[in-house]
Amino acid sequence: MTERLTGFGVVLVTTTSETEAEHLAIALLNERLAACVSIYPIRSIYRWQGQIENEREWQLVIKTDLKQFEQLSAKIQELHSYAVPEIIALPIVAGSQTYLDWLASHTGGVSE
């Protein structure tokens, strides 16, 4: 398989609650900054203010067109409760063409 960037990606974001995760997901979908958002309960262990924290969080896996990353990141920062939210973009290097076409038709532009 030859790897090539598709222009699409997944953006990872964690939140403190399922309610906050759903609120972010709906806001991103309403503004067509995401085509799909999957939400999973997770446990995060991380360093914060000199301490090791061990917390239950909610992981958003946001499927999007990475051309919109700056807008998506700004919207997440506007709505997020964390002072330093995790916002990490990973490129999709390959995918089924039908899924990538669907992704393209549900991000950016005008609603169908």
C-alpha positions as CSV (number, residue, x, y, z in Angstrom):
1,M,0.0,0.0,0.0
2,T,1.3,3.4,-0.9
3,E,0.6,5.9,1.9
4,R,-0.6,9.3,0.8
5,L,-2.3,12.0,2.7
6,T,-6.0,12.2,2.0
7,G,-6.6,15.7,3.4
8,F,-8.8,14.2,6.1
9,G,-8.0,13.3,9.6
10,V,-9.2,12.4,13.1
11,V,-8.9,14.9,15.9
12,L,-8.7,13.6,19.4
13,V,-10.2,15.6,22.3
14,T,-10.9,14.6,25.9
15,T,-13.6,16.1,28.2
16,T,-14.5,15.7,31.8
17,S,-18.0,14.5,31.2
18,E,-20.2,12.7,28.6
19,T,-22.5,15.7,28.6
20,E,-19.6,18.0,27.6
21,A,-18.5,15.6,25.0
22,E,-22.0,15.4,23.4
23,H,-22.2,19.2,23.6
24,L,-18.9,19.6,21.7
25,A,-19.9,16.9,19.2
26,I,-23.2,18.5,18.3
27,A,-21.7,22.0,18.0
28,L,-19.0,20.7,15.6
29,L,-21.6,18.8,13.5
30,N,-23.9,21.8,13.4
31,E,-21.1,24.0,12.0
32,R,-20.0,21.2,9.6
33,L,-16.6,21.1,11.2
34,A,-17.0,17.4,11.6
35,A,-18.7,14.7,9.7
36,C,-18.9,12.2,12.6
37,V,-17.8,12.2,16.2
38,S,-17.4,9.0,18.2
39,I,-17.4,9.3,22.0
40,Y,-15.7,6.7,24.4
41,P,-15.3,6.5,28.1
42,I,-11.6,6.4,29.0
43,R,-9.2,6.6,31.9
44,S,-6.3,9.2,31.6
45,I,-3.2,9.3,33.7
46,Y,-1.3,12.5,33.3
47,R,0.8,15.1,34.9
48,W,-0.9,18.4,35.9
49,Q,0.5,21.2,38.1
50,G,3.2,18.9,39.6
51,Q,0.9,16.0,40.4
52,I,0.1,12.7,38.7
53,E,-3.6,12.7,38.0
54,N,-5.7,9.6,37.3
55,E,-9.2,10.6,36.0
56,R,-12.1,9.2,34.1
57,E,-12.6,11.2,30.9
58,W,-14.5,11.0,27.6
59,Q,-12.5,10.8,24.4
60,L,-13.9,12.4,21.2
61,V,-12.7,11.0,17.9
62,I,-13.6,13.6,15.4
63,K,-13.6,12.8,11.7
64,T,-13.0,15.9,9.6
65,D,-11.4,17.7,6.7
66,L,-8.1,18.9,8.1
67,K,-8.4,22.1,6.0
68,Q,-10.8,23.1,8.8
69,F,-8.5,22.3,11.7
70,E,-8.0,25.9,12.8
71,Q,-11.7,26.6,12.9
72,L,-12.4,23.3,14.6
73,S,-9.7,23.9,17.2
74,A,-11.0,27.5,17.9
75,K,-14.5,26.2,18.4
76,I,-13.3,23.5,20.8
77,Q,-11.3,26.0,22.8
78,E,-14.3,28.4,22.9
79,L,-16.6,25.7,24.3
80,H,-14.2,23.5,26.4
81,S,-14.1,23.5,30.2
82,Y,-10.4,22.7,30.4
83,A,-7.7,25.4,30.6
84,V,-5.5,23.3,28.3
85,P,-7.8,20.9,26.3
86,E,-6.2,18.1,24.3
87,I,-6.6,18.8,20.6
88,I,-4.5,16.5,18.5
89,A,-4.9,16.0,14.8
90,L,-3.9,12.7,13.1
91,P,-3.9,12.4,9.3
92,I,-5.9,9.7,7.5
93,V,-3.3,8.3,5.1
94,A,-5.7,5.8,3.5
95,G,-9.4,4.9,3.6
96,S,-12.2,3.5,1.5
97,Q,-13.1,5.9,-1.2
98,T,-16.8,5.7,-0.4
99,Y,-16.1,6.7,3.2
100,L,-13.8,9.5,2.2
101,D,-16.4,10.8,-0.3
102,W,-19.0,10.7,2.4
103,L,-16.6,12.6,4.8
104,A,-16.0,15.3,2.1
105,S,-19.8,15.7,1.6
106,H,-20.5,16.3,5.3
107,T,-17.8,18.8,6.2
108,G,-17.4,22.4,5.1
109,G,-19.6,24.0,2.5
110,V,-23.3,24.2,2.5
111,S,-25.6,21.7,4.3
112,E,-27.4,19.2,2.1
